[in-house]
Amino acid sequence: MKEPAPPGVLQEKAVQIDGTPLVMLLEDEINTCELLEAIIRQEGYSVVSAHNLKEADEIFKKITPSVLILDIILPDGDGIQYLGKLP
């Protein structure tokens, strides 16, 4: 029987693009977001970004990233509380 994933690890539905794990970036500061996107891509990962919790919800309805990097203070809520609400 398969071992359950550790808490906070979304392995079952994690999306990969061309075999590359998908990183979701949740950051409201555009310049910071663009810089982090470039670094993530340079390291060989695919990346999708959201700038607020509403956008993040829309993305999570469609895909489950392998990794989530999130800001704590967002314009429409708290990143840590949001993390606790994810499946």
JOVEN-V237047 format. One record per residue. N is the residue number from 1. PSI is psi in radians with two decimals (none if undefined). OMEGA is omega in whole degrees, 0 to 359 (none if undefined). BURIAL is # if it has 9 or more other ideal C-beta (glycine too) atoms within 8 Angstrom, else .. Layout:
N:PSI:OMEGA:BURIAL / N:PSI:OMEGA:BURIAL
This chain:
1:2.46:183:. / 2:2.37:177:. / 3:2.44:176:. / 4:2.62:177:. / 5:2.56:176:. / 6:2.71:179:. / 7:2.39:178:. / 8:-0.06:181:. / 9:2.10:183:. / 10:1.37:186:# / 11:-0.61:189:. / 12:-0.77:184:. / 13:0.26:184:. / 14:2.33:183:# / 15:2.45:171:# / 16:2.46:178:# / 17:2.06:184:. / 18:0.67:179:. / 19:0.05:181:. / 20:2.24:178:# / 21:2.47:180:# / 22:2.20:177:# / 23:2.27:174:# / 24:2.26:181:# / 25:2.15:178:# / 26:1.73:187:# / 27:2.23:183:# / 28:-0.37:179:# / 29:1.99:187:. / 30:-0.82:181:. / 31:-0.74:178:. / 32:-0.73:180:. / 33:-0.83:180:# / 34:-0.70:178:. / 35:-0.82:180:. / 36:-0.68:176:# / 37:-0.80:180:# / 38:-0.75:180:. / 39:-0.77:181:. / 40:-0.79:179:# / 41:-0.68:179:# / 42:-0.55:179:. / 43:-0.01:174:. / 44:0.22:180:. / 45:2.72:169:# / 46:2.65:182:# / 47:2.48:172:# / 48:2.47:185:# / 49:2.61:172:# / 50:2.56:183:# / 51:-0.03:176:# / 52:3.03:184:# / 53:-0.58:179:# / 54:-0.81:177:. / 55:-0.71:179:# / 56:-0.74:177:# / 57:-0.76:180:. / 58:-0.70:178:# / 59:-0.78:182:# / 60:-0.38:175:# / 61:-0.45:185:. / 62:-0.64:185:. / 63:2.85:171:# / 64:1.96:180:. / 65:2.79:175:# / 66:-0.57:183:# / 67:2.49:175:# / 68:2.14:174:# / 69:2.12:186:# / 70:2.64:174:# / 71:2.64:179:# / 72:-0.80:183:. / 73:1.96:181:. / 74:2.79:184:# / 75:-0.46:183:. / 76:0.35:176:. / 77:-3.01:184:. / 78:2.19:181:. / 79:-0.65:180:# / 80:-0.76:177:. / 81:-0.68:178:. / 82:-0.76:180:# / 83:-0.69:179:# / 84:-0.33:181:. / 85:-0.18:182:. / 86:2.60:180:. / 87:none:none:.
